[in-house]
Amino acid sequence: TQSITLFRVFQETLNNIMKHAAASQVQVQICENATSLELIVTDNGKGFDNPARNKPRSFGLRGIQERIGQLGGKATITSKPGAGTQIAVRLPLQE
């Protein structure tokens, strides 16, 4: 379940970048330590105001946070107009 969720979140993140960001670069980091797995996706696209995440049409971003939250993790979305977006997801490792 965890690996499928992480894959779907990664897929949704790339989909959002392709549809909305107009980015020329995307950086992906995956880190694992003793207790958690972290996925960080950063783009250099047009970015957005953080209140834009709460619009009724932002199902993708909300869905990311909900999916990760259901597994006891946390998703942080940071963006600024003209400065790109970063989506960082941290999931506790399943035993």
N, C-alpha and C positions, 0 to 999 in steps of 0.2 A: 504494500500500500504506500509506504513512504517513498519508494523509488518511483512509482508511477506518479504520485503527486508532485514530486520534484520535477520530473520530466514535463508534466503538464504545465507547471508554473513557468519553467524555462521556455516552453513552446509559446505560452501566452505572452511572455515578456518579449520574445523575438517578434511575434505577431504585432504587438503594439508598436514596437520600434519601426517595423516596416510600414505600418498603416499611418502612423501619426508623427514620428519624430523627425523625418527628413535627415537622418543621421548619416554621416559618411564613415564613422568608426563605431565599433562596438567592442567592448572589452568584457571578457567572461573570466571569472575566477571561481574555482571550486576548492574549498579548504576543508579538511577534516582534522579534528583533534580527538582527544579521548572521549569527549562527551557530546560533541555536536558536529553537524555538517553544515557548511555555509556556502551559499551560491550568491555571487555578486555580479550583476550585469549593469554595466555603465555605458551610456551612449553620449555622443557629442551633438545630439539633435537640438531641436528648437526648445525643448523643455516646456513647462507649464506651471501656472500658479498652483500651489497645493490645494486651494479650495476646488479646483477643477476636478480633482479626484472624487469629490463627493457628488458630482453631477449624476443625474439618473442614468446617463449613457455610459458611465465609467464602470460597467460590469466587470471588465477584465481586471482592473486594479483591485476592486473590492473582492472579486473572486479569489485572487491571489492571497489576499490577507485572510479570507475566510478559510480557504483550504489549508493554509499553513497553521492557522490557529487551531483547527480541528485536530491537528497532530501534535499540539503542545508547543509549536514553534512561534516564530515572530517574523513578520515581513515589514521592512521599513522602506518607504518610497520617498526619495528625496529628489526634488526637481526645482529648477529655477528657469524662468523664461530666458532663452538665449544661451543657456549654459548646460543643457542636457539633463539627463535623468539617471538616477541610480536606484536599482531595486536590489535590496539585500535581504536574503532569506536565511534564517538560521533554524535548523531542526535538531532536536535532541536525537542522538543515535538510538535506534531500537536495539534491544538486547536479543 
